[in-house]
Amino acid sequence: MLWTKEMRYRNYRTITALEEKTLLENVESSIWRQHFHIQPPYGLLNDPNGFTFYNGKYYLFYQWFPFGAVHGMKHWYQVESEDLVNWVDHGVAISPEYDHESHGIFSGSGIVKDDLLYLFYTGNKRDENWNRYASQCLAVMNAGNELTKLEKPLITGQPNGYTDNFRDPKVWQTEDGYYMIVGAERENHTGCVLLYRSDDLLKWEFQGELQTDRQQFGYMWECPDMFRIGGEDVLLISPQGLEPDGDHYHNVHNSGCFVGKLDLQERRFHGSEFQELDAGFDFYAPQTTALPDGRRILIGWMGLPDTAYPSDGDMWANCLTIPRELQVKDGKLYQHPVKELAQKRKNMIEWQDTLTQQEVVLDQFSGKTFELICDITAEKGTAGIKLRVGEGEETVLYLDLEKEKLVFDRTKSGVPVATEYGTIRRTAYREKSVSFRIFMDTSSVEIFVNKGESIFTSRIFPKQDSIGTSIFANDGKASFILKKWDYE
Ligand code: FRU
């Protein structure tokens, strides 16, 4: 399908009943639909937006282009949950109306003030020569989900010295008022974040660039986030255009964070080395929020910009990750699946044994939607697990003691995705034991390593009957303990 500008920059309001019916029919016949992930009803989903606990519920929005699986006119689509597990669709929340947002409601964040949910987003406008104008805007939602949008942007255009890549406001509160960071690109084509301050969330004053130790690190920093856990500040960014470095940054764009100390007076983030947030193939633009019980929760886009996915032909694309609880220990960020997910567990089975240079098929561990914990202790060589095994297909995860790596291999996972960025991901690993906690859905897998020290998040597109599981130990002995629950 050839997408012209006219087709891509259409407002959802113009959809016809017939178009919607056709889109829904296409989606319904898609074999890739997920079971326990947030996914669009049709069209393309990207970044999570406005994630906030408000009115006793979790409010979450996502970037949405309704008319098919391409990036075009973005809207905010709304979902709500009382438990972070079951999400109810609320349809489009914010759509373009004004000139300054004529080409999309781009990403942003939410914050509660005076019992109202303030939603900050980027108004994206293009002129007839396709020049971009970016402004930071506000819409306010009440507990009845009624939305009032400000007619004028809060911040029109970027400050001098920066390009029109100026977007994705994240707002937080301090004892000294409200702060906002906005993702930006300097005129010399390097990425950074810009800092603003406000007393009332309405009038914003530019403070300057937030200095970090990384002056040259990608050309644009998208979707910044700032928060504090366990006495440490975390600056999270999605820098575009990083070059691969060892096992890191192998996707088209990547996400990560600095852990350290934010000094608002000095406008400086004193930080650690950049920590990549995910070692898998499909993860980008994550956003966090604080829960009333103090937990900090992150949700990411399980997809990447500029990437075609096999479900595109079914008129939908992408989903969000499961929610992850964040912790910082000794300056390192850890991510765990939220405890609420345990309510999905059904039909527990367990198995354990030791293998010596063999591969064993575990029939009772087959399936398409499940949680599986697989603990391995190996002597030498490689030992691991194969998932979604079928004719010519397997998704492989293993410990390589010789090379001191954990390896995730989607070379034979089914319909290929973005193979120009490789089909294997690795992380450095020096132990002989590992614990994998695996969340498998119809067309994705999220693997948490050892209580969240690293994660491989990836879409996979195997045949419907590729549901087998096997374990293997090459060149030596390895012991396995497995536990699985079906997720319905
Ligand atoms: C990141 C991003 C954001 C932008 C949004 C547009 O994926 O490019 O920077 O606001 O997507 O959909």
Boltz pocket constraint, residues with backbone or C-beta under 6 A from the ligand:
constraints:
  - pocket:
      binder: B
      contacts: [[A, 46], [A, 47], [A, 63], [A, 74], [A, 105], [A, 106], [A, 107], [A, 108], [A, 122], [A, 167], [A, 168], [A, 222], [A, 223], [A, 284], [A, 285], [A, 305]]
      max_distance: 6.0
